């Protein structure tokens, strides 16, 4: 790919303007000279014909031949009157040529000049001289115009391109590490104003992206540190249990061995659950692929209500609402509901009330999960959706609500914690048209 041609903008604009002027001036000069020549010819013909008409009027008035010649005489016109008897009055007759324009007419009317021949001659060399003079004036004025224009462009371009110099200086300042500078155009509706405004917007975006990148990097480091901390507990338990089993050997007490084996299973499941949650988060960040199909939300909610009645018989579970059908990924929605129901069970202890309600608006479907537990403090209602944040009675990895909200937003909906105490209330919204 060829590089951008970076010829000086001042030179490019100056040369372009001079080339345009070189093309326009000759064309304009030729047009002016042609118009002048045509008008001069027209004026000469008008003058000659006007003098001839005046002579006819004077002849009809029976004016003396000498007076007639004197009255039609004019600057640049040669008048010759030849009477019928051959007598000539006025200037001697000349033959028409390339430089002599002549009008010949026979006078009618009047006794003295009837039948006389009138010759009106004009020397066109005067017109040619005026035309040549005009041509020299046009050439000199054109050369002067070129020179003046070149000087004006050289001086004016310095002022006209000052905004571009300001942009260049600002760009170099930003590249040198001095952030925050902006052009702030006073007239953003002009060409340079729009360019400067776009330049400022680009700087805003770049600096915003830089801050976001730094924040994302810090967030990623914090997340990795938190994930390692969460994994360290089950891994430490696994390591301690395994080392103790090795030390006991096959002849160790059966009860102690069984206790250690149960600890191994429990901690391995805990570590596996955390790793699975981290993988789910990675899929959400990479762009979750949903397998949508029409489902009845109340059926999904009923399945979770039945599961909760089975695993927590001491709880009261209520299901209500409309039988709403919507195209979603049933597995992901089931994971959301399972997380909300399990959190409600943990929040209410050995017995409590868990309510599930399904509803619909013109734009989206809703599932509300409510419990009569201690609820979520207002300051924590958004924080609990952050990664690796544990509630007061949390028993999981601290990623459940983060994953649930990620699944909801992948559908085009959302998951929020409402202020509808007592207890905790979570609202899941799923749009009919994602």
N, C-alpha and C positions, 0 to 999 in steps of 0.2 A: 504494500500500500504506500503510495507516494505521500510525502509530507506536505503539510499546509504551506502554501507560498506566503511568505511573510515580507513582501516588499513594503517599504515604508508607506503608511497610509497617506501621509502628507504628500509624498511624491506621487503616489497613485492618483489622488484626487486632483492635484495640480496639473499633472500631465493630461488626465482625462478632460479637465475643464478646458485646457489650452487646445487639445485636439478638437473638442466640440466647437470651440471658438474659431479655429482654423477652417472648419467645415462650414460654419454658419456665416462668417464674414464674407468669403468670396461669393457665396450664393446670394447673400443680401446685397453685396455690391453690384453683382451682375443684374439683379432685379431692379435696383435703383437706377442703374445706367440705362437699362432697357426702357424703364418707365420714363426717364428723362428724355431719351431720344424720341420715343413715340410721342410724348407730349410736345416736344419742340417741333416735330414735323407737323403735328396737328395744329399748333399755334401759327406756324408759317403759312400753312394752307388756308387757315381761317383768315389770316391777315390779307393774303393775296386776293382771295375771293371777296372779302369785305371791301377792299379797295376797288375791285372791278364793279361790284354792285353800286358803290358810291358814284363811280364814273358814269354808269348808266343813268342814275338819278339826275346828275348834273347835266348830262346831255339832253335829257328830256326837258330840263328847265332852260335849255338854250343858252347855257353859260359859255362865255368866250373860251376858245380852246386853250389859250395860255393860262386863264384862270383855272380851268378844269385840271390842267397838269399840275399847277401849283397846289391845288386843294387836295388832290389825291396823293401827293408826294408824302413820303414817310421815311423815317430812318430805316436803312437797310433795304429799301425798295427802289429800283431803277424804273422810272416812268418814261415811256416813249409813246408819242401819239403821232400817227401817220394819217394825215388828212387825205381826202379823195384826190386832191390835185397833186399828191406826192410830197407835200410839205411835211417835214418832221419837226415836232416840238418836243422839248424835254431832252433827256439824255439820248445819246446815239444808241441805235438798236444794236443788240448783241445776239449771237446765236446761242440757243440753249445747249448746255453741256452737263457733265456730271456734277459740276459745282454750281451750276446756274439753274435755279428753279424758275420757270416762266409760265405766266398765265396770259393767254392771248384772247381778246374778245373784240367784237365789232359793235360799235356804238349805234344805237337806234334812237330816233327822236331828235328833235331840235334841227334847226336849219344849218347851223354852223358846223356841227360835228356828225351829222348823219352819214353813216357809211364809213366813218373813220375807224382805223385799226388801233387798238390800245394794247401795248405790250407792257406787262408788269413783270420785272425780273428781280430775283433775290439771290444773293450769294450765299450758298449753303456752307461755305467754308467757315463762316462764323459759328454756325451750329456745330460743325465738327470740332472747332477749337474749344467751344464750351464743353463738348462731350469729353474731349481729352483732358481738359482741366478738371472736370468732375472725376474722371478716372484716377488722376493723380491724387486728388483730395481723398478719395475713398481708400487708395492704397496707403497713403500716409496715416490717415486716421485709423485704418485697420491695424497697421503695425503698432501705432501708439496704444491702441486698445489692447493688443496682445501683451505689450510690455507692462502696461498699467495693471492688467488683470493678473499677470504672473506675480508681480510684486505684491498686489493685494492678497492673492491666495497664499503666498509664502508667509505674509504677516498675519493674515486672518486665520489660517489653519492652526496656528499655535493657540489662538484663543478658542477656536471651535472645537479642537480636540482635547481641551483641558479636562473635561469629564472622563475621557478614556485614560488620560494620565493618572487621574485620581483613582480609577478602578485598578489600574496596574499597581499603583503604590499600595492600595489597600490589600490586593491579593498577595503582594510580596510581604506585607506586614503580617497577614494571617499565616503565610507559609513559614515565617520566622518565629511563629509561636505566640504572637500578640493577638489574642482572641478578643472578640466583642466589638471590633470596629465595624461601622456600617456607613454606607454612602448617604442614606436618608435624603432622597431627591425631593426638591421643593415642588416640582411639577411632574408627578407620576403619570400624567396623561400624554406626555410627549414621547418621541422615539427614545431619546436618551433617558428620559424619566422611567419609561417602562423597562429599559435595559438595566438601569441602576436598581429599580425595585426587584427585578428578577434576580439580579446579582445578590442583593440583600437576602432575598428568600432562599437562594442557594446556600448562602453562608449560614442562615438560621438552620436549614436542614442539615448541613454538614456538622455544625457544632452540636445540634441536637442529637444526631446519630452518634457523634463522638461521645457525648455524655451518656447516651443510652448504652453504647458499647462498653463504656467503663462500668456503668451500673450493672449491665448483664454479666460482665466478667466477674465483678464482685459478688453478684448474686449466685453465679455458678460456683465460685469458690466456696461460698457459704453453704450452698446446697450440698456440694460434695463433702464438706466437712461434717455437716449434719447427718448426711446419709452414712458416712463412715462411723460416726458416733452411734447411730442407731444400730448399725450392723455389729458394732464391737460388743454390745451386750450379749446377743445370742451366740456370737462366735466365741466370746470368752466363756460362756456357760458350756458350750459344746467342748471347748478345749479342756476345761476343768473336769467335766464329766468323763471325757475320754481318757485323760491321764489317770484319773482316779480308778477307772475300770481296769486300765493296764496294770496299775499298782496292786489292785486287789487280786488279779489273776483269776484263774478258773476255780480256785478253791475258796474264794471269798464268800462272805455271808450272802445267801440268796436274796434276802430282803434288801440288803444294800445294793446289790447288783441291779435288782429290779427297779429300785428308786433312781439309780443313775441312768438306766436305760430309758425310763420314762422322761427324765430330764433331757436326755439326748434327743428324743423324739419331739418333745415340746419346743426346745430351742431351735431345732432344725426346721420345724414348721414355721416358727416365728421368723427365722432368717429367710426361708423360702417365700413367705408372704411379703416380706419387705422387698425382696428382689423382684417378685412379680409386680408389686405396685410401682417400683421404679421403672420396670419395662413398660408398664401401661402409660406412665408419664412420658417416657421417651416416644411411644407411639403417638400420643396426643401432640407433643411438640413437633413431631415430624409430619403431622397431618393424618388424622385418623381416617381410615376407610370404613364407611358405614355400609351395612347391608340392610337397606330399608325394605320394609314390606308392610302392608296394612295389618295392624293389630288393634285389639280392643284394650285400651289402657286399664279398664276396670278388671280385666282378666289378669293382667300383670300384677296389679295391686292386690287382687284376691289371693294370688299365689303367695305373695309375701306375707299377707295376713295369716294364711293357713300355716305357713312355715313358722311364724312367730308363735302362734297358738301351740304348735307342736314342741318347739324348743323352750318356750317359756310359758308353761301352763298357768302360772300365777298371774299373768297379765290379762287385762281386758283389751281386746282388739276390736275396733269398730271400723267398718268399711261403708262408705256412702258415696252418693254422686251419680252422675250420668254415665251411660255406656258409650263412651267416646271412641271412635275409630280414627286412627291416624297412621300415616306411613312413617315408621321409625325403625331403628335397629333394635329389635326386642331384647337381644342379649345385653346391649349397653344400657338400655333403660332399666332392665332388671337389675344390673349392677348398681345403678343409682339408687333404686328403691331399696335394695338389700342393704346398702350402706346406711341409708336414712333410718330404716327400721331397726337395724342393729344398734345404731347410735341411740335411738329412742329407748330400746330395751336396756342398754347400759346405763342411760341417764336415770331411768326409773327404778333401778335396783331389782329386787326379787318380785315385786308386784307393782303394777302401775297401769295407766291408761295410755293406749296408743291408738290414734285415729288417722285413717286414710280417707281422703275425700277427692273425688275426680270431678272436674268441671270443664266447661268449654266456653270460650268467647268467640266472636266472629273471626279472630285472627289466630288463636292458639288454644291448645289444650293445657289444663293445669292439673297437677296432683299436689295436694297439701298433706304433709305428714306432721302431726302434732302429738306431743306427749305432755304429761303433767309432772315432769321432773323439775329440777331447779331452774331450767332455762339457761339462756346464754346472755351474759352481760352485754349491754349495748356496745361497749368498747371492743368486744371480741367478735361481734357478729360478722365482721368482714375478715378479721384476722384468722378465724378458724379455717378459712378456705386456702390459706397459704400452706406451703409445703412444710411437712414435718412439724406441724403445730399440734400439740396434744391438749385436749380438754381436761377438765378436772377428773372426769371418770373415763378417759380414753384408755382403751385396751389394745388399740391397733398400732399401726406404723406411723400415724399422723399424716397419712397421704390419702385417706379415704375420701374426705370431702373435696380435696383438690382434684382427685380423679373424677369424682361425680360431677363437679362443675365443668371439668374439661369435656366429659361426655355430653353434658347438656349443651354447652356452647358449640360443640362439633355439630349438633343437630340444628344450630341456629337459635337455640333457646337460652335459658339461664337457670341457675339454682341460687337462691338467696335465702337468708335467714330473716324472718319477719319479726316485727315488734308487736307480738300479739300475746303477751304473757297472760296468766302464768304458764310456765313451761316453755318448751322450745317449739317453734313452728318453722318448717322449711317449705318453700314454694318452688316446685319444678314447673317450668313453662316450656312447651314444645310447639313451635309454629306449624300450622297446617301447610304452609308454603315456605319451605326453608330457602 
